[in-house]
Amino acid sequence: MATAEIHHTLPLPAFDKPVKLLVVVAPYYKDITDNLVTGARAIAASCGAEVEVVEVPGALEIPTAIALAERQAEFDGYVALGCVIRGETTHYDTVCNDSSRAITLLGLEGACIGNGILTVENRAQAEVRADPAGQNKGGGAAAAALHLIALSRRWASQTRGIGFRA
């Protein structure tokens, strides 16, 4: 059982310049996503990051909102939050796979994203994972985004001395 395991957690990064995070949340299960947002805000605040929260209709719209913000706004990173609970149809698989794949592709294109979309079998699992005093997956997603921002800033100043850039 996962609750009996001990996991290593990296210390949060420190920043010398302000960090602006966009939290994109699909509030279909609002009580659960409210907890995810609370956890994400707390972790962001502990690093001094500014947070803006926007809501979208569902988990499939989260990557699109992040892509729009990446192209049209000024954010350092993104936190994707939502909850998908298995139902009676294969829609669960589509939503889980496609939202995760799209977030991964955005990350591979350079967006700093922490994925906190819960994919669970039942509400009880979601409640445990979303609880800021429990598994705090919203906080974990914010921490992941912050770590990627720190890496991006660290490597942004490095230039290569030869060759051409587009």
C-alpha positions as CSV (number, residue, x, y, z in Angstrom):
1,M,0.0,0.0,0.0
2,A,1.3,3.4,-1.0
3,T,0.6,5.0,2.4
4,A,3.1,2.8,4.1
5,E,5.9,3.8,1.7
6,I,8.5,6.5,2.4
7,H,9.2,8.8,-0.5
8,H,12.1,11.2,-0.9
9,T,11.0,14.8,-1.5
10,L,13.4,17.4,-2.9
11,P,13.8,20.6,-0.9
12,L,12.0,23.5,-2.6
13,P,14.1,25.7,-4.8
14,A,14.9,29.3,-3.8
15,F,14.5,32.1,-6.3
16,D,16.3,35.4,-6.6
17,K,13.7,36.8,-9.1
18,P,9.9,36.7,-8.8
19,V,8.0,33.6,-10.0
20,K,4.6,33.7,-11.5
21,L,2.6,30.5,-11.6
22,L,-0.7,29.8,-13.4
23,V,-2.8,27.2,-11.8
24,V,-5.3,25.7,-14.3
25,V,-8.0,23.8,-12.5
26,A,-11.0,21.7,-13.8
27,P,-13.4,22.0,-10.8
28,Y,-15.7,19.1,-11.7
29,Y,-15.3,17.7,-8.2
30,K,-15.0,21.1,-6.6
31,D,-14.4,20.0,-3.0
32,I,-11.5,17.8,-4.2
33,T,-10.0,20.5,-6.5
34,D,-10.4,23.2,-3.8
35,N,-8.1,21.1,-1.7
36,L,-5.6,20.6,-4.6
37,V,-5.6,24.4,-5.1
38,T,-5.1,25.1,-1.4
39,G,-2.0,22.7,-1.4
40,A,-0.6,24.3,-4.5
41,R,-1.0,27.8,-3.2
42,A,0.7,27.0,0.1
43,I,3.7,25.5,-1.6
44,A,3.9,28.4,-4.1
45,A,3.7,30.9,-1.2
46,S,6.5,29.1,0.6
47,C,8.8,29.9,-2.4
48,G,7.4,33.5,-2.7
49,A,5.7,32.7,-6.0
50,E,2.7,34.7,-7.2
51,V,-0.3,32.5,-8.2
52,E,-3.1,33.1,-10.6
53,V,-5.9,30.5,-10.8
54,V,-8.2,29.9,-13.8
55,E,-10.9,27.4,-14.2
56,V,-11.7,25.3,-17.2
57,P,-14.6,23.0,-17.9
58,G,-12.8,19.7,-17.6
59,A,-9.4,17.9,-17.5
60,L,-9.2,17.7,-21.3
61,E,-9.2,21.6,-21.5
62,I,-6.4,22.0,-19.0
63,P,-3.6,21.5,-21.6
64,T,-5.3,23.8,-24.0
65,A,-5.5,26.6,-21.4
66,I,-1.8,26.1,-20.6
67,A,-0.8,26.2,-24.2
68,L,-2.8,29.5,-24.7
69,A,-1.1,31.0,-21.6
70,E,2.3,29.8,-22.8
71,R,1.8,31.6,-26.1
72,Q,-0.1,34.7,-25.0
73,A,0.7,35.5,-21.3
74,E,3.7,35.9,-19.1
75,F,4.0,33.0,-16.7
76,D,7.1,31.1,-15.5
77,G,5.2,27.9,-15.0
78,Y,2.0,26.1,-14.7
79,V,0.1,23.7,-12.3
80,A,-2.5,21.4,-13.8
81,L,-5.1,20.4,-11.3
82,G,-8.2,18.2,-11.6
83,C,-9.7,14.9,-10.7
84,V,-10.8,12.1,-12.9
85,I,-12.7,9.2,-11.1
86,R,-13.2,6.0,-13.0
87,G,-16.8,5.5,-14.1
88,E,-18.7,2.9,-16.1
89,T,-17.4,3.8,-19.5
90,T,-14.0,4.1,-21.3
91,H,-14.3,7.9,-21.2
92,Y,-12.1,7.7,-18.0
93,D,-9.2,6.2,-20.1
94,T,-9.5,8.8,-22.8
95,V,-9.5,11.7,-20.3
96,C,-6.6,10.4,-18.3
97,N,-4.4,9.4,-21.3
98,D,-5.1,12.4,-23.5
99,S,-4.8,15.1,-20.8
100,S,-1.5,13.5,-19.5
101,R,-0.1,13.1,-23.0
102,A,-0.9,16.8,-23.9
103,I,0.7,18.0,-20.7
104,T,3.8,15.9,-21.4
105,L,4.0,17.3,-24.9
106,L,3.8,20.9,-23.6
107,G,6.6,20.1,-21.2
108,L,8.8,18.7,-23.9
109,E,8.3,22.0,-25.8
110,G,9.7,23.8,-22.8
111,A,6.7,24.7,-20.6
112,C,7.4,24.1,-16.9
113,I,4.3,22.2,-15.7
114,G,3.5,20.3,-12.6
115,N,0.7,17.7,-13.3
116,G,-1.7,17.4,-10.4
117,I,-4.6,15.8,-12.3
118,L,-5.7,13.0,-10.0
119,T,-6.7,9.8,-11.8
120,V,-8.3,7.5,-9.3
121,E,-10.7,4.6,-8.9
122,N,-13.0,6.2,-6.4
123,R,-13.8,9.4,-4.4
124,A,-12.1,8.1,-1.2
125,Q,-8.8,7.8,-3.1
126,A,-9.2,11.3,-4.5
127,E,-9.9,12.8,-1.1
128,V,-6.8,11.3,0.5
129,R,-4.6,12.5,-2.4
130,A,-6.0,16.0,-2.5
131,D,-5.9,16.6,1.3
132,P,-3.2,19.3,1.9
133,A,-2.6,17.7,5.3
134,G,-2.3,14.3,3.7
135,Q,-0.7,13.4,0.4
136,N,-1.0,17.0,-0.9
137,K,-0.8,16.2,-4.6
138,G,-1.7,19.8,-5.4
139,G,1.3,20.9,-3.4
140,G,3.4,18.3,-5.1
141,A,2.4,19.5,-8.5
142,A,3.3,23.1,-7.6
143,A,6.6,21.9,-6.3
144,A,7.3,20.1,-9.6
145,A,6.6,23.2,-11.6
146,L,8.8,25.3,-9.3
147,H,11.7,22.8,-9.7
148,L,11.3,22.9,-13.4
149,I,11.3,26.7,-13.4
150,A,14.5,26.7,-11.3
151,L,16.2,24.3,-13.8
152,S,15.0,26.5,-16.7
153,R,16.4,29.6,-15.2
154,R,19.7,27.9,-14.3
155,W,20.2,26.6,-17.9
156,A,18.8,29.8,-19.6
157,S,22.0,31.7,-18.9
158,Q,24.2,29.0,-20.5
159,T,25.1,29.6,-24.1
160,R,26.9,27.5,-26.6
161,G,29.9,29.2,-28.2
162,I,29.5,27.8,-31.7
163,G,26.8,27.1,-34.3
164,F,23.7,28.8,-35.4
165,R,20.4,29.4,-33.7
166,A,17.1,29.9,-35.4
